[in-house]
Amino acid sequence: MSILRVLLAIFFPPFAVIDRGCGSFTIIFILTLCGWIPGVIGALIILNNPKK
């Protein structure tokens, strides 16, 4: 997980996981709409997962 990805996950979570697939992007987008913190936490969890 690079520093750029972490910063992107903090400021705009859906863009941080855009290369992980449409499902991840959609989930993080919905979480971000529900609240900024759930979106950030979800994005960091997906980015921390070693599988793509």
C-alpha distance matrix in Angstrom:
0.0 3.8 6.8 8.4 6.5 7.1 10.5 11.2 10.7 13.1 15.6 15.7 13.9 15.4 14.2 10.5 11.3 14.1 13.1 12.9 16.6 19.5 19.6 16.2 17.0 20.4 19.5 17.1 19.8 22.5 20.7 20.2 23.9 24.9 23.2 20.3 19.0 18.9 16.9 14.3 14.2 14.2 11.4 9.1 10.7 10.2 6.5 6.6 9.3 9.2 12.0 12.0
3.8 0.0 3.8 5.4 5.3 6.4 8.8 9.9 10.6 12.6 14.5 15.1 14.2 15.9 13.9 10.6 12.5 14.7 14.0 14.7 18.4 21.0 21.6 18.2 18.3 21.8 21.4 18.6 20.7 23.8 22.1 21.0 24.6 26.0 24.0 20.8 19.8 20.4 18.1 15.2 16.0 16.4 13.1 11.2 13.7 13.2 9.4 10.2 13.0 12.8 15.3 14.9
6.8 3.8 0.0 3.8 5.4 5.1 6.2 8.5 9.7 10.6 12.4 13.8 13.6 16.0 14.1 11.1 13.8 16.1 16.1 17.1 20.5 22.7 23.3 19.8 19.3 22.7 22.2 19.0 20.8 23.8 21.9 20.3 23.9 25.2 22.8 19.3 18.5 19.7 17.6 14.3 15.6 16.7 13.5 11.6 14.7 14.9 11.3 12.2 15.5 15.9 18.5 18.0
8.4 5.4 3.8 0.0 3.8 5.5 5.2 6.0 8.5 9.9 10.6 11.5 11.8 13.7 11.2 8.8 11.9 13.6 13.9 15.6 18.7 20.6 21.7 18.4 17.3 20.7 20.8 17.5 18.8 22.1 20.8 18.9 22.2 24.0 21.8 18.4 18.3 19.4 16.7 14.0 16.0 16.6 13.0 12.2 15.4 14.9 11.6 13.5 16.4 17.0 18.9 17.7
6.5 5.3 5.4 3.8 0.0 3.8 5.5 5.0 6.0 8.6 9.9 10.0 9.2 10.8 8.9 5.7 8.5 10.7 11.2 12.2 15.4 17.3 18.1 14.7 14.0 17.5 17.3 14.2 15.9 19.1 17.7 16.3 19.7 21.4 19.5 16.3 16.1 16.6 13.9 11.3 13.0 13.1 9.5 8.9 12.0 11.1 8.0 10.4 13.1 14.1 15.8 14.5
7.1 6.4 5.1 5.5 3.8 0.0 3.8 5.4 5.0 6.3 8.8 9.9 9.0 11.8 10.8 7.7 10.4 13.3 14.2 14.6 17.7 19.4 19.5 15.9 15.4 18.5 17.6 14.3 16.2 19.0 16.9 15.4 19.0 20.2 17.9 14.5 13.6 14.7 12.5 9.3 10.8 11.9 8.8 7.2 10.7 11.2 8.3 9.8 13.2 14.8 17.0 16.4
10.5 8.8 6.2 5.2 5.5 3.8 0.0 3.8 5.4 5.1 6.2 8.3 9.0 11.9 10.6 8.5 12.0 14.2 15.7 16.7 19.5 20.7 21.2 17.7 16.5 19.3 18.9 15.2 16.4 19.3 17.5 15.2 18.5 20.0 17.4 13.8 13.7 15.4 13.1 10.0 12.5 13.9 10.9 10.1 13.8 14.2 11.7 13.5 16.8 18.4 20.5 19.4
11.2 9.9 8.5 6.0 5.0 5.4 3.8 0.0 3.8 5.4 5.2 5.5 6.3 8.6 6.8 5.3 9.1 10.8 12.8 14.1 16.4 17.4 18.2 14.9 13.2 16.2 16.2 12.7 13.4 16.7 15.4 13.1 16.2 18.2 16.2 12.8 13.4 14.6 11.5 9.3 12.3 12.7 9.4 9.9 13.5 13.0 10.9 13.6 16.4 18.1 19.4 17.8
10.7 10.6 9.7 8.5 6.0 5.0 5.4 3.8 0.0 3.8 5.7 5.5 4.1 7.3 7.3 5.0 7.8 10.6 12.7 13.0 15.3 16.1 16.2 12.7 11.6 14.2 13.5 9.9 11.4 14.2 12.4 10.6 14.2 15.6 13.6 10.4 10.4 11.1 8.3 5.8 8.5 9.0 5.9 6.5 10.0 10.0 8.6 11.2 13.9 16.2 17.6 16.3
13.1 12.6 10.6 9.9 8.6 6.3 5.1 5.4 3.8 0.0 3.8 5.9 6.1 9.8 10.1 8.7 11.5 14.1 16.4 16.7 18.9 19.4 19.3 15.8 14.6 16.7 15.7 11.9 13.0 15.4 13.1 10.7 14.1 15.2 12.4 8.8 8.6 10.7 8.6 5.6 8.6 10.5 8.4 8.4 12.0 12.9 11.7 13.6 16.7 19.2 20.9 19.9
15.6 14.5 12.4 10.6 9.9 8.8 6.2 5.2 5.7 3.8 0.0 3.8 6.3 9.4 9.2 9.1 12.4 14.0 16.8 17.7 19.4 19.5 19.9 16.8 14.7 16.7 16.4 12.7 12.6 15.3 13.7 10.6 13.3 15.2 12.6 9.0 10.3 12.5 9.9 8.1 11.7 13.0 10.7 11.6 15.2 15.5 14.3 16.7 19.6 21.9 23.3 21.8
15.7 15.1 13.8 11.5 10.0 9.9 8.3 5.5 5.5 5.9 3.8 0.0 3.8 5.9 6.0 7.0 9.7 10.9 14.0 15.0 16.3 16.0 16.6 13.8 11.3 13.2 13.4 9.8 9.3 12.4 11.6 8.5 11.1 13.6 11.8 8.7 10.7 11.8 8.5 7.9 11.6 11.7 9.3 11.4 14.5 14.0 13.4 16.4 18.6 21.0 21.7 19.8
13.9 14.2 13.6 11.8 9.2 9.0 9.0 6.3 4.1 6.1 6.3 3.8 0.0 3.8 5.5 5.3 7.0 9.0 12.1 12.2 13.6 13.6 13.6 10.5 8.7 10.8 10.4 6.7 7.4 10.5 9.2 7.2 10.5 12.5 11.1 8.4 9.5 9.5 5.9 5.5 8.7 8.1 5.6 8.3 11.0 10.4 10.3 13.3 15.2 17.8 18.4 16.7
15.4 15.9 16.0 13.7 10.8 11.8 11.9 8.6 7.3 9.8 9.4 5.9 3.8 0.0 3.8 5.4 5.6 6.3 9.9 10.2 10.7 10.2 10.8 8.2 5.4 7.7 8.5 5.5 5.4 9.1 9.2 7.8 10.3 12.9 12.6 10.7 12.4 11.5 7.8 8.8 11.3 9.6 7.2 10.6 12.5 10.8 11.2 14.7 15.7 18.1 17.9 15.6
14.2 13.9 14.1 11.2 8.9 10.8 10.6 6.8 7.3 10.1 9.2 6.0 5.5 3.8 0.0 3.8 5.5 5.2 8.4 10.1 11.1 11.2 12.8 10.4 7.6 10.6 11.9 9.2 9.0 12.8 13.0 11.2 13.6 16.4 15.7 13.4 15.0 14.7 11.0 11.0 13.7 12.3 9.2 11.8 14.2 12.2 11.4 15.1 16.4 18.2 18.1 15.5
10.5 10.6 11.1 8.8 5.7 7.7 8.5 5.3 5.0 8.7 9.1 7.0 5.3 5.4 3.8 0.0 3.8 5.8 7.8 8.8 11.1 12.3 13.2 10.0 8.6 12.0 12.3 9.4 10.6 14.1 13.5 12.1 15.2 17.4 16.3 13.6 14.3 14.0 10.5 9.5 11.7 10.6 6.9 8.7 11.2 9.4 7.9 11.5 13.2 14.9 15.4 13.2
11.3 12.5 13.8 11.9 8.5 10.4 12.0 9.1 7.8 11.5 12.4 9.7 7.0 5.6 5.5 3.8 0.0 3.8 5.5 5.4 7.5 9.0 9.7 6.6 5.9 9.6 9.9 7.9 9.7 12.9 12.7 12.3 15.3 17.2 16.8 14.9 15.3 14.0 10.7 10.6 11.9 9.6 6.5 8.9 10.2 7.3 7.0 10.7 11.3 13.1 12.8 10.3
14.1 14.7 16.1 13.6 10.7 13.3 14.2 10.8 10.6 14.1 14.0 10.9 9.0 6.3 5.2 5.8 3.8 0.0 3.8 5.5 6.2 7.1 9.3 7.4 5.4 9.1 10.8 9.5 10.1 13.5 14.3 13.7 16.0 18.5 18.6 16.9 18.0 16.7 13.1 13.6 15.3 12.9 10.0 12.7 13.9 10.7 10.5 14.3 14.4 15.7 14.7 11.5
13.1 14.0 16.1 13.9 11.2 14.2 15.7 12.8 12.7 16.4 16.8 14.0 12.1 9.9 8.4 7.8 5.5 3.8 0.0 3.8 5.5 8.1 10.4 8.8 8.3 11.8 13.3 12.4 13.6 16.8 17.4 17.2 19.6 21.9 21.9 20.1 20.8 19.4 16.1 16.1 17.3 14.8 11.8 13.8 14.5 11.0 10.3 13.7 13.3 13.7 12.4 8.9
12.9 14.7 17.1 15.6 12.2 14.6 16.7 14.1 13.0 16.7 17.7 15.0 12.2 10.2 10.1 8.8 5.4 5.5 3.8 0.0 3.8 7.1 8.0 6.2 7.3 10.6 11.2 11.0 13.0 15.5 15.9 16.5 19.0 20.7 21.0 19.6 19.7 17.8 14.9 15.2 15.6 12.6 10.3 12.3 12.1 8.3 8.6 11.7 10.5 11.3 9.6 6.2
16.6 18.4 20.5 18.7 15.4 17.7 19.5 16.4 15.3 18.9 19.4 16.3 13.6 10.7 11.1 11.1 7.5 6.2 5.5 3.8 0.0 3.8 5.5 5.6 6.4 8.7 10.3 11.0 12.3 14.5 15.7 16.6 18.5 20.4 21.3 20.4 21.0 18.8 15.8 17.0 17.5 14.2 12.4 15.0 14.6 10.9 12.0 15.1 13.6 14.5 12.2 8.8
19.5 21.0 22.7 20.6 17.3 19.4 20.7 17.4 16.1 19.4 19.5 16.0 13.6 10.2 11.2 12.3 9.0 7.1 8.1 7.1 3.8 0.0 3.8 5.6 5.1 6.1 8.6 10.0 10.3 12.2 14.2 15.1 16.4 18.4 19.8 19.4 20.6 18.2 15.2 17.1 18.0 14.5 13.3 16.5 16.2 12.8 14.4 17.6 16.3 17.8 15.5 12.4
19.6 21.6 23.3 21.7 18.1 19.5 21.2 18.2 16.2 19.3 19.9 16.6 13.6 10.8 12.8 13.2 9.7 9.3 10.4 8.0 5.5 3.8 0.0 3.8 5.4 5.1 6.1 8.6 9.8 10.7 12.3 14.1 15.4 16.7 18.4 18.4 19.1 16.2 13.8 16.0 16.2 12.5 12.2 15.3 14.3 11.3 13.8 16.5 14.9 16.9 14.6 12.2
16.2 18.2 19.8 18.4 14.7 15.9 17.7 14.9 12.7 15.8 16.8 13.8 10.5 8.2 10.4 10.0 6.6 7.4 8.8 6.2 5.6 5.6 3.8 0.0 3.8 5.4 5.2 6.1 8.4 10.0 10.5 12.0 14.2 15.4 16.4 15.8 16.2 13.5 11.0 12.6 12.8 9.2 8.5 11.6 10.8 7.8 10.2 13.1 12.0 14.3 12.7 10.5
17.0 18.3 19.3 17.3 14.0 15.4 16.5 13.2 11.6 14.6 14.7 11.3 8.7 5.4 7.6 8.6 5.9 5.4 8.3 7.3 6.4 5.1 5.4 3.8 0.0 3.8 5.6 5.3 6.0 8.6 9.9 10.4 12.2 14.3 15.2 14.4 15.6 13.5 10.3 12.2 13.4 10.3 8.9 12.5 12.8 10.1 11.6 15.0 14.7 16.9 15.6 13.0
20.4 21.8 22.7 20.7 17.5 18.5 19.3 16.2 14.2 16.7 16.7 13.2 10.8 7.7 10.6 12.0 9.6 9.1 11.8 10.6 8.7 6.1 5.1 5.4 3.8 0.0 3.8 5.5 5.0 6.2 8.6 9.8 10.5 12.4 14.2 14.4 15.9 13.3 10.7 13.5 14.5 11.3 11.1 14.8 14.7 12.4 14.7 17.7 17.2 19.7 18.2 15.8
19.5 21.4 22.2 20.8 17.3 17.6 18.9 16.2 13.5 15.7 16.4 13.4 10.4 8.5 11.9 12.3 9.9 10.8 13.3 11.2 10.3 8.6 6.1 5.2 5.6 3.8 0.0 3.8 5.4 5.2 6.2 8.6 9.9 10.7 12.4 12.9 13.5 10.5 8.5 11.5 11.8 8.4 9.2 12.7 12.1 10.4 13.3 15.8 15.3 18.3 17.1 15.4
17.1 18.6 19.0 17.5 14.2 14.3 15.2 12.7 9.9 11.9 12.7 9.8 6.7 5.5 9.2 9.4 7.9 9.5 12.4 11.0 11.0 10.0 8.6 6.1 5.3 5.5 3.8 0.0 3.8 5.4 5.0 6.0 8.5 9.7 10.3 9.9 10.7 8.3 5.4 8.1 9.1 6.3 6.3 10.1 10.4 9.2 11.4 14.1 14.5 17.6 17.1 15.5
19.8 20.7 20.8 18.8 15.9 16.2 16.4 13.4 11.4 13.0 12.6 9.3 7.4 5.4 9.0 10.6 9.7 10.1 13.6 13.0 12.3 10.3 9.8 8.4 6.0 5.0 5.4 3.8 0.0 3.8 5.5 5.1 6.2 8.7 9.8 9.7 11.8 10.0 7.0 10.1 12.0 9.8 9.5 13.2 14.1 12.8 14.6 17.6 18.1 21.0 20.3 18.3
22.5 23.8 23.8 22.1 19.1 19.0 19.3 16.7 14.2 15.4 15.3 12.4 10.5 9.1 12.8 14.1 12.9 13.5 16.8 15.5 14.5 12.2 10.7 10.0 8.6 6.2 5.2 5.4 3.8 0.0 3.8 5.4 5.0 6.3 8.7 10.0 11.8 9.4 7.7 11.4 12.6 10.4 11.4 15.0 15.2 14.4 16.8 19.3 19.6 22.8 22.0 20.3
20.7 22.1 21.9 20.8 17.7 16.9 17.5 15.4 12.4 13.1 13.7 11.6 9.2 9.2 13.0 13.5 12.7 14.3 17.4 15.9 15.7 14.2 12.3 10.5 9.9 8.6 6.2 5.0 5.5 3.8 0.0 3.8 5.4 5.1 6.3 7.4 8.4 5.6 4.7 8.5 9.2 7.6 9.3 12.4 12.6 12.7 15.1 17.2 17.8 21.3 21.1 19.9
20.2 21.0 20.3 18.9 16.3 15.4 15.2 13.1 10.6 10.7 10.6 8.5 7.2 7.8 11.2 12.1 12.3 13.7 17.2 16.5 16.6 15.1 14.1 12.0 10.4 9.8 8.6 6.0 5.1 5.4 3.8 0.0 3.8 5.3 5.0 4.8 7.3 6.3 4.2 7.4 9.6 8.9 9.5 12.5 13.8 13.9 15.4 17.9 19.1 22.4 22.5 21.1
23.9 24.6 23.9 22.2 19.7 19.0 18.5 16.2 14.2 14.1 13.3 11.1 10.5 10.3 13.6 15.2 15.3 16.0 19.6 19.0 18.5 16.4 15.4 14.2 12.2 10.5 9.9 8.5 6.2 5.0 5.4 3.8 0.0 3.8 5.4 7.0 9.9 9.0 7.8 11.1 13.1 12.3 13.1 16.2 17.3 17.2 19.0 21.5 22.5 25.8 25.6 24.0
24.9 26.0 25.2 24.0 21.4 20.2 20.0 18.2 15.6 15.2 15.2 13.6 12.5 12.9 16.4 17.4 17.2 18.5 21.9 20.7 20.4 18.4 16.7 15.4 14.3 12.4 10.7 9.7 8.7 6.3 5.1 5.3 3.8 0.0 3.8 7.0 8.9 7.5 8.0 11.3 12.4 11.9 13.7 16.4 17.0 17.6 19.7 21.6 22.6 26.2 26.1 24.9
23.2 24.0 22.8 21.8 19.5 17.9 17.4 16.2 13.6 12.4 12.6 11.8 11.1 12.6 15.7 16.3 16.8 18.6 21.9 21.0 21.3 19.8 18.4 16.4 15.2 14.2 12.4 10.3 9.8 8.7 6.3 5.0 5.4 3.8 0.0 3.8 5.6 5.8 6.6 9.0 10.4 11.1 12.6 14.7 15.9 17.0 18.7 20.4 21.9 25.5 26.0 25.0
20.3 20.8 19.3 18.4 16.3 14.5 13.8 12.8 10.4 8.8 9.0 8.7 8.4 10.7 13.4 13.6 14.9 16.9 20.1 19.6 20.4 19.4 18.4 15.8 14.4 14.4 12.9 9.9 9.7 10.0 7.4 4.8 7.0 7.0 3.8 0.0 3.8 5.7 5.3 6.3 8.8 10.1 10.7 12.4 14.4 15.6 16.5 18.3 20.4 23.8 24.6 23.6
19.0 19.8 18.5 18.3 16.1 13.6 13.7 13.4 10.4 8.6 10.3 10.7 9.5 12.4 15.0 14.3 15.3 18.0 20.8 19.7 21.0 20.6 19.1 16.2 15.6 15.9 13.5 10.7 11.8 11.8 8.4 7.3 9.9 8.9 5.6 3.8 0.0 3.8 5.3 5.1 6.1 8.5 9.8 10.6 12.3 14.2 15.3 16.4 18.5 22.1 23.3 22.8
18.9 20.4 19.7 19.4 16.6 14.7 15.4 14.6 11.1 10.7 12.5 11.8 9.5 11.5 14.7 14.0 14.0 16.7 19.4 17.8 18.8 18.2 16.2 13.5 13.5 13.3 10.5 8.3 10.0 9.4 5.6 6.3 9.0 7.5 5.8 5.7 3.8 0.0 3.8 5.5 5.1 6.0 8.5 9.9 10.5 12.2 14.1 15.2 16.7 20.4 21.2 20.8
16.9 18.1 17.6 16.7 13.9 12.5 13.1 11.5 8.3 8.6 9.9 8.5 5.9 7.8 11.0 10.5 10.7 13.1 16.1 14.9 15.8 15.2 13.8 11.0 10.3 10.7 8.5 5.4 7.0 7.7 4.7 4.2 7.8 8.0 6.6 5.3 5.3 3.8 0.0 3.8 5.5 5.1 6.1 8.6 9.9 10.6 12.1 14.1 15.6 19.0 19.6 18.6
14.3 15.2 14.3 14.0 11.3 9.3 10.0 9.3 5.8 5.6 8.1 7.9 5.5 8.8 11.0 9.5 10.6 13.6 16.1 15.2 17.0 17.1 16.0 12.6 12.2 13.5 11.5 8.1 10.1 11.4 8.5 7.4 11.1 11.3 9.0 6.3 5.1 5.5 3.8 0.0 3.8 5.5 5.1 6.1 8.6 10.0 10.5 12.1 14.4 17.7 18.9 18.2
14.2 16.0 15.6 16.0 13.0 10.8 12.5 12.3 8.5 8.6 11.7 11.6 8.7 11.3 13.7 11.7 11.9 15.3 17.3 15.6 17.5 18.0 16.2 12.8 13.4 14.5 11.8 9.1 12.0 12.6 9.2 9.6 13.1 12.4 10.4 8.8 6.1 5.1 5.5 3.8 0.0 3.8 5.5 5.2 6.2 8.7 9.9 10.5 12.5 16.1 17.5 17.5
14.2 16.4 16.7 16.6 13.1 11.9 13.9 12.7 9.0 10.5 13.0 11.7 8.1 9.6 12.3 10.6 9.6 12.9 14.8 12.6 14.2 14.5 12.5 9.2 10.3 11.3 8.4 6.3 9.8 10.4 7.6 8.9 12.3 11.9 11.1 10.1 8.5 6.0 5.1 5.5 3.8 0.0 3.8 5.5 5.1 6.2 8.6 9.9 10.9 14.6 15.2 14.9
11.4 13.1 13.5 13.0 9.5 8.8 10.9 9.4 5.9 8.4 10.7 9.3 5.6 7.2 9.2 6.9 6.5 10.0 11.8 10.3 12.4 13.3 12.2 8.5 8.9 11.1 9.2 6.3 9.5 11.4 9.3 9.5 13.1 13.7 12.6 10.7 9.8 8.5 6.1 5.1 5.5 3.8 0.0 3.8 5.4 5.2 6.1 8.5 10.1 13.2 14.0 13.1
9.1 11.2 11.6 12.2 8.9 7.2 10.1 9.9 6.5 8.4 11.6 11.4 8.3 10.6 11.8 8.7 8.9 12.7 13.8 12.3 15.0 16.5 15.3 11.6 12.5 14.8 12.7 10.1 13.2 15.0 12.4 12.5 16.2 16.4 14.7 12.4 10.6 9.9 8.6 6.1 5.2 5.5 3.8 0.0 3.8 5.5 5.0 5.9 8.6 11.8 13.5 13.5
10.7 13.7 14.7 15.4 12.0 10.7 13.8 13.5 10.0 12.0 15.2 14.5 11.0 12.5 14.2 11.2 10.2 13.9 14.5 12.1 14.6 16.2 14.3 10.8 12.8 14.7 12.1 10.4 14.1 15.2 12.6 13.8 17.3 17.0 15.9 14.4 12.3 10.5 9.9 8.6 6.2 5.1 5.4 3.8 0.0 3.8 5.5 5.1 6.4 10.1 11.5 12.2
10.2 13.2 14.9 14.9 11.1 11.2 14.2 13.0 10.0 12.9 15.5 14.0 10.4 10.8 12.2 9.4 7.3 10.7 11.0 8.3 10.9 12.8 11.3 7.8 10.1 12.4 10.4 9.2 12.8 14.4 12.7 13.9 17.2 17.6 17.0 15.6 14.2 12.2 10.6 10.0 8.7 6.2 5.2 5.5 3.8 0.0 3.8 5.4 5.3 8.6 9.1 8.9
6.5 9.4 11.3 11.6 8.0 8.3 11.7 10.9 8.6 11.7 14.3 13.4 10.3 11.2 11.4 7.9 7.0 10.5 10.3 8.6 12.0 14.4 13.8 10.2 11.6 14.7 13.3 11.4 14.6 16.8 15.1 15.4 19.0 19.7 18.7 16.5 15.3 14.1 12.1 10.5 9.9 8.6 6.1 5.0 5.5 3.8 0.0 3.8 5.5 7.7 9.2 8.8
6.6 10.2 12.2 13.5 10.4 9.8 13.5 13.6 11.2 13.6 16.7 16.4 13.3 14.7 15.1 11.5 10.7 14.3 13.7 11.7 15.1 17.6 16.5 13.1 15.0 17.7 15.8 14.1 17.6 19.3 17.2 17.9 21.5 21.6 20.4 18.3 16.4 15.2 14.1 12.1 10.5 9.9 8.5 5.9 5.1 5.4 3.8 0.0 3.8 6.2 8.9 10.1
9.3 13.0 15.5 16.4 13.1 13.2 16.8 16.4 13.9 16.7 19.6 18.6 15.2 15.7 16.4 13.2 11.3 14.4 13.3 10.5 13.6 16.3 14.9 12.0 14.7 17.2 15.3 14.5 18.1 19.6 17.8 19.1 22.5 22.6 21.9 20.4 18.5 16.7 15.6 14.4 12.5 10.9 10.1 8.6 6.4 5.3 5.5 3.8 0.0 3.8 5.6 7.5
9.2 12.8 15.9 17.0 14.1 14.8 18.4 18.1 16.2 19.2 21.9 21.0 17.8 18.1 18.2 14.9 13.1 15.7 13.7 11.3 14.5 17.8 16.9 14.3 16.9 19.7 18.3 17.6 21.0 22.8 21.3 22.4 25.8 26.2 25.5 23.8 22.1 20.4 19.0 17.7 16.1 14.6 13.2 11.8 10.1 8.6 7.7 6.2 3.8 0.0 3.8 6.5
12.0 15.3 18.5 18.9 15.8 17.0 20.5 19.4 17.6 20.9 23.3 21.7 18.4 17.9 18.1 15.4 12.8 14.7 12.4 9.6 12.2 15.5 14.6 12.7 15.6 18.2 17.1 17.1 20.3 22.0 21.1 22.5 25.6 26.1 26.0 24.6 23.3 21.2 19.6 18.9 17.5 15.2 14.0 13.5 11.5 9.1 9.2 8.9 5.6 3.8 0.0 3.8
12.0 14.9 18.0 17.7 14.5 16.4 19.4 17.8 16.3 19.9 21.8 19.8 16.7 15.6 15.5 13.2 10.3 11.5 8.9 6.2 8.8 12.4 12.2 10.5 13.0 15.8 15.4 15.5 18.3 20.3 19.9 21.1 24.0 24.9 25.0 23.6 22.8 20.8 18.6 18.2 17.5 14.9 13.1 13.5 12.2 8.9 8.8 10.1 7.5 6.5 3.8 0.0
